């Protein structure tokens, strides 16, 4: 059984930074890719960053150059470092392990960026 728990969200001003954390349980963390998604009201959930188990990263254009995804397999943790935050980054952020359709999801953490 895999469980993911996100933390680190909050209310910040535009231009500030946050680091989200995703703590995983179970033994398969290191063998799967990890991703961060976000969803804002009236929008579909979108993938913003992904890190494969081989170390390959991919970012959505909207966050490229500002966000960085990382992982610590020994401690079963994933991170999303978010810099130069903008009001349009306001959303619930979700950690995903595996794949969007068949993987595991956390409960989400709210990030609100004020202008």
N, C-alpha and C positions, 0 to 999 in steps of 0.2 A: 504494500500500500504506500503510495506516494502522496505526501501533503506538502503544499507550498504556502508559505506565509510571508506576505509582503509587509514592509514597514518603511518609514522614512518620509512619508508624504507630509504635506502641511501647506500653510499659507505663506507665500513669499512675495516680494516685490519684483517687478520686472528687472532683469539684469542680474538677479541673484542666482545662487546655485543650490541644488539639493542632491543628495545621494539616496537612492532607493535601494533597499536590500530585499532579498528573497531567500528565505531559509527553507531548505528542503529536507524531508525525511525519506527514508528508503535507501536502497543500495544501488539504484541505477542512475543516480544523478550524473556521474561522470561519463556515462556512455551515451547520453542524449544531448542534443542541442538545446540551448536555452534562449528564450526570446522575451522581449518586453513588448506589450501591446498597450494601447490606450483607447479609451472611449469617452467621448464627450457627449452631452445631450444632443439628441437628434442626429447623431452620426454613428456610422458603423465602427466596430472595433477595428483598429488598424495596427499593423505591425510596425514598430518603429526601430527596433534593433534586434539582431539575432547573432548568436555566437555558437558555432558548431562545436562538437566535441573534439574536433581537430584544430580549433582555433580560428576558423574563418569567420569574419564579421561582415555584417551587412546592415546598412542603415537606410531608413526612409530619407528622402531628400529634405524633408521638413526639419530634420534634426541633425543632419550630417554636419560635422564640424563643431557641434555644440554638445552632443551627448556621446557617452562612451559606455559600452557594455563590457563587463568583465565577470570572471567566475573564479571561485576558489573550490576546486573539486575536493580537496582534503576536508574542508569544513562544510561542504554541500551548500555553498552560498553563491548567489549571483547578485550582481550590482548593476545599477544604472546611474552613472554620474551625469547630472544635467547642469550645464552651465549656460549663462546668458539666457535665462528663462524669459519667455514672452507670454503675454496674456493668452495667446492662442494655444499654449501648451497646457492650459487648464483642462484636466480630465481625470478620470479614474485610471490608474496604471495597474496593469496586470502582468504577473510573471507567468510564463508558460514553459513547460518542459516537455520536449518531444515534438509534437506537431499541433497545429491549430485545431484540426478536426479530431485527432485521436490522442492528444496529449493530456497533460495535467495542468490545472489552473489554480492560481491562488484566488483569494477573495477580493483582491484589489486594494489600492491605497489612493486616497484622493490627493491630488496636487492642484492647488489653486494659485494662480499668478495674478497679482493685482497690478494695474498700470499706474 
